[in-house]
Amino acid sequence: MAKLGPGAVVGGLTLGALAVIGLLAFQANGAASRAVAAVPSASSAAPSASAPESARPTVPPLPAESGTGLRVVYALQEQQVWLVDPKKPNPVVASFKVVPGNTLPAAGTYTVTSRTAAGTGTDGRQIEHVVRFAQQSGTVFGFSALVDEKAPAPTLDPKTKTGGVRASRADGQALWDFAPNGTRVVVIAS
């Protein structure tokens, strides 16, 4: 067996240390990627610090007439939702665009009355994270997300009233996590 000199031992230790550092850096990068994936969406209230200013989504400010306390705010005209928790340093936990059905709820304050993990929307499409908050003239209003966002929409009878307010899957998950039964939903016209 050949005897290794001091230079070979130090070189071997250095290579070993670099391998360990590389492995730790790789694992840390994976953990950072998973942490970023847990953020509700790119449209959340806190844009990425690394994104150029022009690429950051524009999030409208929380409307002044949106009430107080823990609440979901839904602006009909802007088709925007804000999740608001006044106990947080930044009270707007998330904000995102939505697509309403063909019928809109009246402006007012409501309460989340029921939730369903998955089902079929009034438009016949598979949905998840259904958070219902109102019923008016036979139309049920609630937030949801399409399971398959790329599936074509079925042809509907124009007389069918749809009150589903669709969010992306990530935003639907954020709303589901934020708004259990009893959470206030403030619907405003602006």
BELJO-V632056 format. One record per backbone hydrogen bond with DSSP energy under -1.0 kcal/mol. CO is the residue of the C=O (numbers start at 1). NH is the residue of the N-H. If there is no record, write none. Layout:
CO:NH
CO:NH
//
This chain:
5:9
6:10
7:11
8:12
9:13
10:14
11:15
12:16
13:17
14:18
15:19
16:20
17:21
18:22
19:23
20:24
21:25
22:26
23:27
24:28
25:29
26:30
27:31
28:32
29:33
30:34
31:35
32:36
33:37
34:38
36:39
41:44
52:55
63:66
71:84
72:186
73:82
74:188
75:79
75:80
79:98
80:75
81:96
82:73
83:93
83:94
84:71
85:88
91:85
91:93
94:83
96:81
99:166
108:187
110:185
112:182
114:132
116:130
117:129
119:127
121:124
125:121
126:147
127:119
128:145
130:116
131:143
132:113
132:114
134:141
136:139
139:136
141:133
141:134
142:165
143:131
144:167
145:128
148:151
157:160
162:103
163:142
165:144
166:99
168:172
169:173
170:174
171:175
172:176
173:177
174:178
175:179
180:183
183:112
184:72
185:110
186:74
187:108
188:76
189:77
//
